[in-house]
């Protein structure tokens, strides 16, 4: 019985890790994006208007021609990563308005259950 439970537990963990994926793209203000997209119905223009900032509380990621929202944990991790990135930025160098990020997690119905966020 113990072996069976061990095999089941191991196979469950392996299948969970198999579903994890990585995305790289532009970090967006999710609330702003929703408002802009409802008004103009153009994903690219809405994304360009809604770059994430230090004031952002709901994040999204534009990657692979889609926009994915973050879960609550992902929003917290993105805020921390954005703050950490801002602390490392050299103010003497010009910065791009787009903030790129690499996100690892699992996607379900357009929402990423975020495991990690790295602002680049």
N, C-alpha and C positions, 0 to 999 in steps of 0.2 A: 504494500500500500504506500509506503514511504517513497519507494522508487517511482511509482506512478505519479505521485504528487510532484516530485522533483522534476520529472520529465515534462509534465504539464506546465509547471512554473517556468522552466527554462524556455520552452517553446513559445510561451506567451511573451516573455521578455524579448526574445529574438524577433518575433513578428512585430512587436511595438517599435523596435529600433529600425526595422526594415521600412516602416512607413515614414520615418523622419526624412526631411528633405532640407535643402539649402536654397535660399533665394538671395539674389543680389540686385539692388536697384535703388531708386530714389525713396528716401524716407519722407512721408507726407504727414500733414496735419489731417487726421481722419475726419474730424467734424467739418473743417473747412472744405475738404474734398467733397463730402456728401452734399453740402449746400451748393457749391459751385457746379457740381455735376447735374443736380436737379435743375439749375437755372439754364445752363448752356448746353447740356447733353453732349459734351465733347470731353472724353477722358483725358486726352493730352493737355488741352487748355486748362481743365480743372486741376490737373496735377501740377502744372507749371505755376498756377496761382497759389498753391497750398503747400509750400515747402515747410517742413517741420521747423519749429523754433524752441527756445527754452520755455516758452509759455504753453506749448502743446501738451495736452493730457490724453488725447486719444490718437493713436498713431495708425498709419497704414503704410504699405510698401507697394510701389509701382515696379513690377518685375514681370518679364516675359509677356508684355502686352496686357497685363491684368493688374488690378489693384486689390490687394489683400488687406483686410483689417486685422488688427492685433487683438488678442484676448486681454483680459484685465492684467494678468501677470506680465504679458508682453508689453503692455503700456508702461508698467513700472520699470521693466528692464530697459526699454527704449529711453525713458526719461533719464535713468542712471547712465546709460551709455552716451547719451547726448551731452549730459553734464560733464562726464569724464573727458569726452572729446573736446569740449569747449575749454576745459582746463589745460589741455595740451596744445591748443592752437597758438601759433605765433602771430600776434597782432600786427607785426610789421609786414607780413605777407598778405597779398590780396587773396580773398577767399571766394570760391564759387558759391552762388546762391543755392545750388542743389546740394543736398546732404545725402551721400550714398551710404548704404548699410548692407551688411551681410547678416541674414537672419536664418537661424536653424530652428526647425520645429515641424509640426504636422499640420496639414491644412484640412479643413472640413467646411464645406459650403462657403468658401470665400473668406474664412477667418483662420488665421494661423495661431495655433497654440504654441507660443514661443518658448523655446528652450534657451536660446541665447541670441543676443543682438550685438553686433560689432559695427560701430560707426566708423567709416573710413575717411 
